[in-house]
Amino acid sequence: MKDEKAIVVFSGGQDSTTCLFWALQTFKEVEVVTFNYNQRHKQEIECAKEIAQELNVTHHLLDMQLLNQLAPNALTRNDIEIKDGENGDLPSTFVPGRNLIFLSFAAVLASQVGAKHIITGVCETDFSGYPDCRDAFIKSLNVTINLSMDKPFVIHTPLMWLDKADTWKLAAELNVLDYVREKTLTCYEGVIGDGCGECPACKLRKQGLEKYLKSLEGAEA
């Protein structure tokens, strides 16, 4: 893979940025793609742009605002409360079809720029109940994309079986933990770095970081 090209589905968040650094160490050439679906906070797009520029990575921004019309939820509407799923319901932040559409368009882009590999930061361990973050979905979509385009694409999910603590550990192993902590945007309220501390995304991120740092203390004891 050191001689091949990859596309990273990139939001500027902790997971996709960690995946970007993983890709930069794994592939000869890497480009990123960010999707504008008129999401709740435009800071996500600006954050992705800034990181791509800092890392000197070609950045594609695709207009996917039709998704906003089709999928009213807490990430596309300011008047919908951000909350976890209850009694088996999906969280209010679930955007139906998002990963299906994003990965499909990433594959179209990959075919145009000559990239065989597509990287996404989805994770089944800390997936918040999102069905399109499951390994079975990714494997199924990989087959479907290859059949539809007659191309041997490979979708990589470096975080699939990692919890948030393990994701922080991976960032540390890539020597970018401080960068990921300070530069990325995970917060549903649009606060870069450690975030607002209150939304579900911030809580998950903080719990993972604390667990990872605690594991380091235990290793030193």
N, C-alpha and C positions, 0 to 999 in steps of 0.2 A: 504493500500500500504506500510505501515511501515514494513511489514514482507516480502516484495517481492523484486525481483531483477530487475535491469534496465540496459540497454545499452544506452549510449549517443553517437550520431554521433558527432564527436569532431574534430574541425579544429584548436583549439587554439585561435580562434577569440573571439570578444566581445560576440556575440550571443551564441555560443556554450559553452563558459566558464560560462556565466551566467546560461545557462541551466544545466550545470554540477553542479554548486553550488545548484541550485534548486533541482536537483535530489538527491544530497547528503542529503538534509534536508527532502526529501519526501520518499525515499526508504531505505530499510535495507542495501542493497548491490548495488554498482554501478560499472560498468566497462565502458570504453570508446573505441571507434573504430575510427581510422583515416585512410583515404584512400590516397594512393600515386598514383596519376594519372599523374605524371610527370608535376605537376603544375608549373606555372611561377617561383615561388620562393620556394626553399626547406626550407626556414626559417619557413614556416607554419608547416611543419612536426616536425622540431626541437622544435618549440615553444610548440606544443601540447605534445611532449614527456616530456619536462621540467615541464609543468604544472601538467601533470599526475603524474610525479615522486614526485613533491613537495606535492601533495595532497594524495599521497600513494594510487593511483587508478590504477587498472590493465589496461594496455594500449595495445590494439591490433592495429597493423599496417598492412593493407591489400594492396597488389599490384594490382592496377587497371589501369596499364599503357595502356591497350588496349583502354580505354576511350580517351586517348590523341591522338591515331591514328584516332579515329572515329570523334573527335570533335575539329577541328581547330578553335581556338578563342583566345581572348586576355589573357586568363588565362592559355593557353597551348602553346602559341607561343609568343616568344619575339618580333617578327617582326610585330605583329598586334597591332595597337594603342588601348589603353584603352579609351573608350568613351561611353557616354550615348546613348540610342536609340533615333533616330530622325524620325519624320513623321510616328510613329507607329511601327518602327523597334525595335527589341530587342537590349539591350546593347551589345557591343562587348565582354563583360565578361560572357555572358550566355553560359553555357556548356550544350548542349542538352543531356537530359537523366540522368544528374548527380544525382539528388535526387531520381529519379526512381531506378537507379542502386544502389546507396549508401544505401537507406532504405531497398531494397530487400536483399542485402548482409548483412546488419545489422541484419535483421530478421533471416537469416541463422545462423549467429554467435550467436544470442540470443537463438536459439533453441539448440545450442551445449553447451552453458554455463548455461542453465536453467533460462534464463531471459524472463519474460513475457512482460516487458515494454520497449519501444523504444522511445527515446527522440531526437527531432531535433529542431534546432533554426530557422526554416523557419518562415516567417512573411508576411502576406498579406498587412499590413499597409505600410511598407517600403520595398516592395519586388522588387523594381527596374524594374518591368515589367516581372520578371521571372515567367513563367506559372507553374513551378513545386514548387512554394512556396505558392500556393493558398490552402485555406482550402478544397475546393472541391476535389482537387487532392489528398491531404493527406487522406481524408476520403475514397475516392475510392481505393487508394492503400492499405489502412488498410484492407478493405474487401477482396481485391484480394490476399494479402499475407496470410490472414487467411484461405481463401479457398484453396490456392495452397499448404499450408503446414499443413492444418487441425490443426491449433493452435489458441488459443485465444489471440493473440498479441494485445497490445494497443499502438498505436502511440500517443505520447503526444507532443503538440506544445505550450509550455508555453508563447511564444512570438507572437503567431499568430495575435492577435488583438492589439498589442502594437506598438507605434511608437518608434523611437530611444530614445526620452526623457523618455518614460515609461520604456524602457529597462534599462536605467541608474537608474531609480527610483527603479526597481526591484532589481538591484544589490545593491543599498543602503539598501533596506529592508532586504537583505540577509547578510548585513554587509561586503560586498566585493567590494564596488565601487572602492576604491583605488587599490585593487589587479587587478581588471578587467582593469582599466585604464592603469596601469603600465606594466602588464605582458602579455597582449593579443596582437595578431597580426591581424589587420583588413586591413591594408594598402595593396593595390595592388602592391606597390613597395617593400614590404617586410620589412618595418620599424616598429619595435615593439613599443607599447605604443601609443602616440598621432599621430604617422605615419608621412607621408610626408606632409600632409596638403593640397595636391593638387588633388589627385586622387578622383574619385567619392565616394569611400568607406570612405575615410578620411573626406571628406566634410560632408557626412551624419552623421558620428559618431560625429564630432565636433559640428554640428548644434544641434544634439540631446542632447549632454552634456550641451551646452550653454543654451538650452531651459529648461532643468531640473534644472540647477543651478539658473537660473532666477526665476523659479517657487518657489524655496526655499526662495529667497529674497522677493518675493511677499507675501509668507506665514508669514514671519517674520515682515513685515511692519505693 
